[in-house]
């Protein structure tokens, strides 16, 4: 008789636990996952600095702000925003893409260009 009572108590306890587990298992969690595709290529040798990046199109305005901060307003050539400094520097930006070509010679300008590459990498979501 004691065994039957014990079994009944255990069975009812297990049943209550199972109902509680079902309630927990049925809860829902809403999450949003954002994926991005960022590709950055940097070449920095004795005579040239080159930076090229492709990134999510919605980051284009952030990249443009970084460039404008250092080099001012661009000219427009077709679908590109373009910045030039003599024959040594050309920066081109369009939706989701930016390129920087710099022929070294002026150390101060090189420092600005390199800093720009680093800051653009940050705003487009590239890890250093």
Backbone torsions as a table, in degrees:
resi	resn	phi	psi	omega
1	UNK	NA	-42.4	178.8
2	UNK	-62.1	-36.5	179.5
3	UNK	-64.5	-39.2	-179.5
4	UNK	-66.0	-40.9	179.2
5	UNK	-64.8	-43.4	178.9
6	UNK	-61.8	-42.9	178.7
7	UNK	-64.1	-40.0	179.2
8	UNK	-65.4	-43.5	179.0
9	UNK	-63.4	-44.5	179.0
10	UNK	-64.1	-42.0	-179.9
11	UNK	-63.9	-42.2	-179.9
12	UNK	-70.1	-35.3	176.3
13	UNK	-64.8	-44.2	179.3
14	UNK	-63.5	-40.0	179.5
15	UNK	-63.1	-43.9	178.8
16	UNK	-64.5	-40.0	178.6
17	UNK	-65.6	-41.5	-179.8
18	UNK	-63.5	-39.4	178.2
19	UNK	-65.6	-39.8	178.4
20	UNK	-64.9	-42.1	179.2
21	UNK	-63.7	-37.5	178.3
22	UNK	-64.7	-39.7	-179.6
23	UNK	-64.0	-40.4	179.4
24	UNK	-68.6	-42.6	-177.4
25	UNK	-67.0	-24.8	-177.4
26	UNK	-86.2	-3.9	178.1
27	UNK	-69.9	150.6	-177.3
28	UNK	-117.4	146.3	176.4
29	UNK	-122.5	128.1	177.8
30	UNK	-99.6	123.9	176.4
31	UNK	-132.6	153.6	176.7
32	UNK	-118.9	128.4	177.9
33	UNK	-113.0	125.7	179.1
34	UNK	-108.5	127.1	176.1
35	UNK	-109.6	146.5	178.0
36	UNK	-137.9	152.4	177.7
37	UNK	-114.6	112.8	-179.9
38	UNK	-126.8	130.1	176.5
39	UNK	-131.6	125.5	-179.7
40	UNK	-128.7	134.1	176.9
41	UNK	-127.9	128.3	179.9
42	UNK	-128.1	132.7	174.1
43	UNK	-126.4	125.3	-176.7
44	UNK	-138.2	98.6	178.4
45	UNK	-116.9	-166.2	-175.7
46	UNK	-63.6	-29.4	-174.0
47	UNK	-114.8	-19.7	-175.1
48	UNK	-139.2	151.8	170.4
49	UNK	-124.7	127.0	178.0
50	UNK	-131.7	137.8	-179.9
51	UNK	-134.5	130.6	175.7
52	UNK	-139.6	136.8	179.9
53	UNK	-144.8	144.2	168.5
54	UNK	-122.9	144.7	-171.0
55	UNK	-159.4	176.3	178.6
56	UNK	-62.3	133.9	-174.7
57	UNK	-57.0	-33.1	-177.9
58	UNK	-68.4	-9.9	177.3
59	UNK	-91.1	-1.5	-176.6
60	UNK	-59.6	-44.5	-178.3
61	UNK	-65.5	-34.1	176.7
62	UNK	-66.8	-40.8	177.5
63	UNK	-64.4	-42.0	179.7
64	UNK	-61.4	-42.9	179.2
65	UNK	-58.7	-40.5	179.0
66	UNK	-62.2	-44.3	-178.4
67	UNK	-68.0	-44.2	179.8
68	UNK	-60.3	-37.7	179.4
69	UNK	-57.6	-37.4	-176.4
70	UNK	-95.2	-39.7	-171.6
71	UNK	-116.6	6.3	176.5
72	UNK	79.6	-170.6	-176.7
73	UNK	-71.4	143.7	-178.2
74	UNK	-87.8	169.4	164.7
75	UNK	-95.7	165.7	179.7
76	UNK	-116.1	130.6	176.6
77	UNK	-130.3	99.0	-176.3
78	UNK	64.3	-125.2	179.6
79	UNK	-92.6	9.0	-179.2
80	UNK	-104.3	143.8	162.8
81	UNK	-94.4	134.5	-173.9
82	UNK	-131.6	136.6	173.2
83	UNK	-122.8	133.4	176.7
84	UNK	-132.7	145.1	175.4
85	UNK	-132.4	96.5	-176.0
86	UNK	62.3	-148.9	177.2
87	UNK	-96.3	-1.9	-174.1
88	UNK	-90.1	-21.2	-173.3
89	UNK	-134.8	132.2	171.9
90	UNK	-140.3	127.7	176.8
91	UNK	-120.6	130.1	178.4
92	UNK	-126.0	135.6	179.6
93	UNK	-134.4	133.7	169.3
94	UNK	-141.5	177.3	-177.2
95	UNK	-54.8	117.1	174.7
96	UNK	77.4	8.1	-179.1
97	UNK	-147.4	143.3	174.3
98	UNK	-144.7	143.6	174.4
99	UNK	-138.2	143.9	178.0
100	UNK	-129.5	125.9	175.5
101	UNK	-122.3	122.5	-177.6
102	UNK	-136.6	126.2	174.5
103	UNK	-95.5	117.7	-173.4
104	UNK	-65.6	153.3	179.3
105	UNK	170.7	-40.3	-179.9
106	UNK	-106.4	110.5	-175.3
107	UNK	-63.0	-40.3	179.7
108	UNK	-64.0	-42.1	178.3
109	UNK	-66.4	-39.6	176.6
110	UNK	-59.0	-44.2	179.2
111	UNK	-59.4	-41.5	177.9
112	UNK	-64.1	-44.4	-177.9
113	UNK	-64.6	-44.5	179.5
114	UNK	-64.1	-42.3	177.0
115	UNK	-61.5	-39.9	177.5
116	UNK	-61.7	-45.3	177.7
117	UNK	-57.0	-42.8	178.5
118	UNK	-64.7	-44.5	-177.2
119	UNK	-70.8	-36.7	176.1
120	UNK	-64.2	-41.1	177.0
121	UNK	-56.5	-41.8	179.8
122	UNK	-65.8	-46.3	-174.7
123	UNK	-72.6	-23.6	177.8
124	UNK	-88.2	-6.0	174.7
125	UNK	97.3	16.0	178.2
126	UNK	-83.5	139.5	176.3
127	UNK	-86.1	140.5	179.8
128	UNK	-79.3	NA	NA
